């Protein structure tokens, strides 16, 4: 008798558990049919950010240039490393001489300058390498001294 009541109770609990899980599964599937719910529940999308709408993509793409880019490598001749000497493009700091060479990406019309804040340690910096499409500054062109030193403006063919 006790075994029958216990078996009946277990059957009833299992049936309730199965029905509850089935209802939960149906609810989740219905909720995921709405387009925004899937994106809101996706942890990776929440961590990465919200997708941009069409208008925002057009606004963002308007600021992207289609001009060709090139690479110039500057080499510090007088010292092995001078982290306080900065490389600037159009007045914005983009690197420093932690090692004796710095590779920078440039576009047509950029002005490359070297800023040496120490007046007692003049530096010599040359263009060591450049991609073939860079006409100016020429290879082995250099600047020497302290303060702000300017290379020729970048010309790309």
C-alpha positions as CSV (number, residue, x, y, z in Angstrom):
1,X,0.0,0.0,0.0
2,X,2.8,2.5,0.9
3,X,4.7,1.4,-2.2
4,X,1.7,2.1,-4.4
5,X,1.2,5.6,-2.8
6,X,4.9,6.3,-3.2
7,X,4.9,5.1,-6.8
8,X,1.8,7.2,-7.5
9,X,3.4,10.3,-5.9
10,X,6.6,9.8,-7.9
11,X,4.7,9.4,-11.1
12,X,2.7,12.6,-10.4
13,X,5.9,14.6,-9.6
14,X,7.6,13.3,-12.8
15,X,4.5,14.2,-14.9
16,X,4.5,17.7,-13.4
17,X,8.2,18.0,-14.0
18,X,7.9,16.9,-17.7
19,X,4.9,19.3,-18.3
20,X,6.7,22.2,-16.6
21,X,9.8,21.6,-18.8
22,X,7.6,21.3,-21.9
23,X,5.9,24.6,-21.1
24,X,9.2,26.3,-20.5
25,X,10.6,24.9,-23.8
26,X,7.5,26.2,-25.7
27,X,7.8,29.6,-24.0
28,X,11.5,29.9,-24.9
29,X,10.9,28.9,-28.5
30,X,8.1,31.5,-28.8
31,X,10.2,34.1,-27.2
32,X,13.1,33.4,-29.6
33,X,10.9,33.8,-32.6
34,X,10.9,37.6,-32.0
35,X,14.0,39.0,-33.7
36,X,15.3,41.3,-30.9
37,X,14.9,38.7,-28.2
38,X,17.6,36.4,-29.6
39,X,20.1,39.2,-29.8
40,X,19.3,40.4,-26.3
41,X,19.8,36.9,-24.9
42,X,23.1,36.3,-26.8
43,X,25.9,37.0,-24.3
44,X,28.5,37.5,-27.1
45,X,26.5,40.2,-28.7
46,X,26.0,41.9,-25.4
47,X,29.7,41.9,-24.7
48,X,30.6,43.1,-28.2
49,X,28.0,45.8,-28.5
50,X,24.9,46.5,-30.4
51,X,24.8,46.1,-34.2
52,X,24.9,49.4,-36.1
53,X,21.8,50.4,-38.1
54,X,22.0,51.2,-41.8
55,X,22.1,55.0,-41.2
56,X,24.9,54.7,-38.7
57,X,26.9,52.4,-41.0
58,X,26.6,55.0,-43.8
59,X,27.7,57.8,-41.4
60,X,30.6,55.7,-40.3
61,X,31.7,54.8,-43.8
62,X,31.7,58.4,-44.8
63,X,34.7,59.1,-42.6
64,X,36.8,56.3,-44.1
65,X,39.2,57.4,-46.8
66,X,39.8,55.4,-50.0
67,X,43.3,56.9,-50.5
68,X,46.1,54.3,-50.7
69,X,48.2,53.8,-47.7
70,X,51.9,53.0,-47.4
71,X,54.6,52.2,-44.8
72,X,57.7,54.1,-43.9
73,X,60.3,52.8,-41.4
74,X,62.3,55.3,-39.5
75,X,65.6,54.4,-37.9
76,X,67.4,56.1,-35.0
77,X,71.1,56.2,-35.8
78,X,72.7,57.9,-32.8
79,X,71.2,55.7,-30.0
80,X,69.9,52.1,-29.6
81,X,66.8,53.3,-27.8
82,X,65.3,56.6,-26.8
83,X,61.6,56.2,-25.7
84,X,61.2,59.9,-25.0
85,X,61.7,60.7,-28.7
86,X,58.3,60.6,-30.3
87,X,57.2,60.1,-33.9
88,X,54.2,62.3,-34.9
89,X,52.0,62.3,-38.0
90,X,50.2,65.6,-38.6
91,X,50.9,66.6,-35.0
92,X,49.5,63.4,-33.4
93,X,51.8,61.0,-31.6
94,X,51.8,57.6,-33.2
95,X,55.0,56.0,-31.9
96,X,58.3,56.3,-30.1
97,X,61.8,54.9,-30.4
98,X,61.6,52.1,-27.8
99,X,63.8,50.3,-30.3
100,X,66.0,51.9,-32.9
101,X,63.4,51.4,-35.7
102,X,59.7,52.5,-35.9
103,X,57.4,51.4,-38.8
104,X,54.6,53.8,-39.5
105,X,51.6,53.8,-41.8
106,X,51.2,56.9,-43.8
107,X,49.0,58.3,-46.5
108,X,49.4,61.0,-49.1
109,X,49.9,64.5,-47.6
110,X,50.9,63.3,-44.1
111,X,53.6,65.3,-42.4
112,X,56.0,63.2,-40.4
113,X,57.8,64.9,-37.5
114,X,60.2,63.7,-34.8
115,X,60.0,65.3,-31.4
116,X,63.1,65.2,-29.2
117,X,62.4,66.9,-25.9
118,X,66.0,66.7,-24.6
119,X,68.1,69.7,-25.9
120,X,71.4,68.1,-24.7
121,X,71.0,64.9,-26.7
122,X,70.7,65.6,-30.5
123,X,69.3,62.6,-32.5
124,X,69.7,61.5,-36.1
125,X,66.7,59.8,-37.7
126,X,66.7,58.5,-41.3
127,X,64.1,56.8,-43.5
128,X,65.5,53.3,-43.5
129,X,62.8,51.5,-45.5
130,X,59.6,52.4,-47.4
131,X,57.1,50.8,-49.6
132,X,57.5,51.2,-53.4
133,X,54.6,53.5,-53.7
134,X,56.1,56.2,-51.5
135,X,57.9,58.9,-53.5
136,X,58.6,61.3,-50.6
137,X,60.3,61.1,-48.1
138,X,63.1,59.4,-50.0
139,X,65.1,56.5,-48.7
140,X,68.0,57.6,-46.5
141,X,66.6,61.1,-46.1
142,X,67.2,62.1,-42.5
143,X,66.9,64.8,-39.9
144,X,69.2,65.7,-37.1
145,X,68.9,67.8,-34.0
146,X,66.6,68.5,-31.0
147,X,63.1,69.8,-30.7
148,X,60.7,69.1,-33.5
149,X,62.3,67.8,-36.7
150,X,60.3,67.6,-40.0
151,X,60.7,65.2,-42.9
152,X,59.4,66.0,-46.4
153,X,55.6,65.7,-46.7
154,X,54.5,62.2,-47.8
155,X,53.9,61.8,-51.5
156,X,52.4,58.5,-52.8
157,X,52.2,57.6,-56.5
